[in-house]
């Protein structure tokens, strides 16, 4: 097991230690305003732990069946976005209740994608997702209807098709190029 240590910045006194699964990327996020919220990996695969209000309580959210590779918190700490090793689904959770709020698809279920970052805009109306595919996906969090603009019109009553097509798709996708300097 690995641990994340929380210290008081005034005197560096240890406040809390949280056991996590192996965390080679050092995944951890802290809210920027409002009440203190910290998220990190849980003890088991696919879990994210949420500490709130100066580490007075911990909630465990099952974010995926796979390893979690990227997390982000909204500025007020109320929303948690998480992506797994497969990289096709990004999930949005309420940190207070642990409830799944949205499931947003970015890419094909047949091709793994490495999510590099998840980022909320200041008011948490949009979520940006960057990947190793050279894309930046923009997902609407306030108006979920915007995310289904490219959704194929298929019957939702067919088992696997229902699971694949019901998650929301990005509102917009941007492509970027790698630029190499050769000296």
C-alpha positions in Angstrom: 0.0 0.0 0.0 1.0 3.6 -0.6 0.0 6.6 1.5 -0.8 10.2 1.0 0.1 12.4 3.9 -1.8 15.6 4.8 0.2 18.2 6.8 -0.7 21.5 8.5 1.3 24.1 6.5 1.8 26.3 9.5 3.8 23.8 11.5 4.1 20.8 9.2 2.3 18.7 11.7 0.9 15.4 10.2 -2.9 15.7 10.1 -3.9 12.5 8.3 -2.5 9.6 6.3 -4.6 8.0 3.6 -3.8 4.5 2.2 -4.1 4.2 -1.5 -3.4 1.6 -4.2 -0.2 2.0 -6.1 -0.2 5.6 -7.5 2.8 6.0 -9.9 1.3 9.3 -11.3 0.8 10.8 -7.8 -2.9 11.4 -8.6 -4.3 13.9 -6.0 -6.5 17.0 -6.3 -7.5 19.7 -3.9 -10.4 22.2 -4.3 -9.4 25.8 -4.9 -12.3 27.6 -3.2 -15.0 27.0 -0.6 -14.7 24.1 1.7 -11.5 21.9 1.7 -11.9 18.8 -0.5 -9.1 16.4 -1.4 -9.4 13.4 -3.7 -6.9 10.6 -4.3 -6.9 7.0 -5.3 -8.6 4.5 -3.0 -7.3 1.2 -1.7 -8.7 -0.9 -4.5 -8.7 -0.7 -8.3 -11.2 1.9 -9.6 -11.7 3.6 -6.3 -11.4 7.3 -5.5 -11.3 8.6 -1.9 -12.8 12.0 -1.1 -11.8 13.8 2.1 -13.8 16.8 3.1 -13.9 19.5 5.7 -10.3 19.3 7.0 -10.2 15.5 6.7 -13.1 15.0 9.1 -14.7 12.2 6.9 -13.8 10.1 3.9 -16.1 8.9 1.1 -15.1 6.1 -1.3 -16.4 6.4 -4.8 -16.2 3.4 -7.2 -15.3 5.4 -10.3 -14.5 2.5 -12.6 -14.0 -1.2 -12.9 -10.5 -0.4 -14.3 -7.6 1.6 -12.8 -8.3 5.3 -12.5 -5.6 7.3 -14.5 -6.9 10.8 -14.2 -9.0 12.8 -11.7 -10.2 16.5 -11.5 -12.1 18.5 -8.9 -14.3 21.5 -9.6 -13.1 24.7 -8.0 -15.7 24.4 -5.2 -14.9 20.7 -4.7 -18.5 19.6 -5.4 -17.8 17.8 -8.6 -15.3 15.0 -9.3 -14.4 13.9 -12.9 -12.5 10.6 -13.3 -11.1 8.6 -16.3 -9.8 5.0 -16.4 -7.1 3.2 -18.3 -9.4 2.5 -21.2 -10.0 6.2 -21.7 -13.4 6.0 -23.4 -15.7 7.1 -20.6 -15.3 10.0 -18.3 -17.6 10.0 -15.2 -18.8 12.9 -13.2 -19.7 12.4 -9.5 -21.1 14.5 -6.7 -18.5 14.5 -3.9 -21.0 15.0 -1.1 -23.3 12.0 -2.0 -20.9 9.9 -4.2 -23.6 9.7 -6.8 -22.8 9.3 -10.5 -24.2 12.4 -12.2 -23.0 12.0 -15.8 -21.2 9.5 -18.0 -19.5 11.1 -21.0 -18.0 9.1 -23.9 -14.9 10.2 -25.8 -13.8 7.8 -28.4 -14.4 4.2 -29.5 -14.8 1.4 -27.0 -12.5 -0.7 -29.2 -9.5 1.6 -29.0 -7.8 2.5 -25.7 -7.0 6.1 -25.2 -4.6 7.6 -22.6 -6.3 10.6 -20.9 -3.7 13.2 -20.1 -5.9 15.6 -18.2 -9.4 16.6 -17.1 -10.1 20.2 -16.4 -13.2 22.0 -15.2 -13.8 25.6 -16.2 -14.2 28.0 -13.2 -18.0 27.7 -12.9 -18.0 23.9 -13.7 -20.2 24.4 -16.8 -17.6 22.7 -19.1 -15.1 19.9 -18.7 -12.1 19.7 -21.1 -10.5 16.3 -21.7 -7.1 15.9 -23.4 -5.7 12.6 -24.7 -2.8 11.0 -26.5 -4.9 11.0 -29.6 -4.2 14.7 -30.2 -7.7 15.7 -29.1 -9.2 18.1 -26.7 -12.9 17.2 -26.0 -15.2 19.8 -24.5 -18.1 18.4 -22.6 -21.1 20.4 -21.4 -22.0 19.7 -17.7 -24.9 22.2 -17.4 -26.8 21.3 -20.6 -26.3 17.6 -21.3 -28.4 17.8 -24.5 -25.4 19.7 -26.1 -23.2 16.6 -25.7 -25.4 14.3 -27.9 -25.2 16.4 -31.1 -23.2 13.6 -32.8 -25.1 10.7 -31.2 -26.2 8.1 -33.8 -30.0 7.5 -33.9 -30.3 3.8 -33.0 -32.8 2.0 -30.9 -31.7 2.1 -27.2 -33.5 -1.2 -26.4 -30.7 -3.4 -27.6 -28.4 -4.6 -24.7 -24.8 -3.8 -25.8 -25.9 -0.9 -28.1 -27.7 0.7 -25.2 -24.6 0.5 -23.0 -22.4 2.0 -25.7 -24.6 4.8 -27.0 -26.4 6.2 -24.0 -23.4 8.0 -22.5 -23.1 11.6 -23.7 -20.7 12.5 -26.4 -18.6 15.7 -26.5 -20.1 19.0 -27.5 -16.9 19.9 -29.4 -13.6 18.2 -30.3 -10.4 20.0 -31.3 -7.3 18.4 -32.8 -3.8 19.6 -32.1 -0.5 18.8 -33.7 2.8 17.9 -32.1 5.5 20.4 -33.2 9.1 19.2 -33.1 12.1 21.4 -33.0 15.0 19.9 -34.9 18.3 21.6 -34.2 
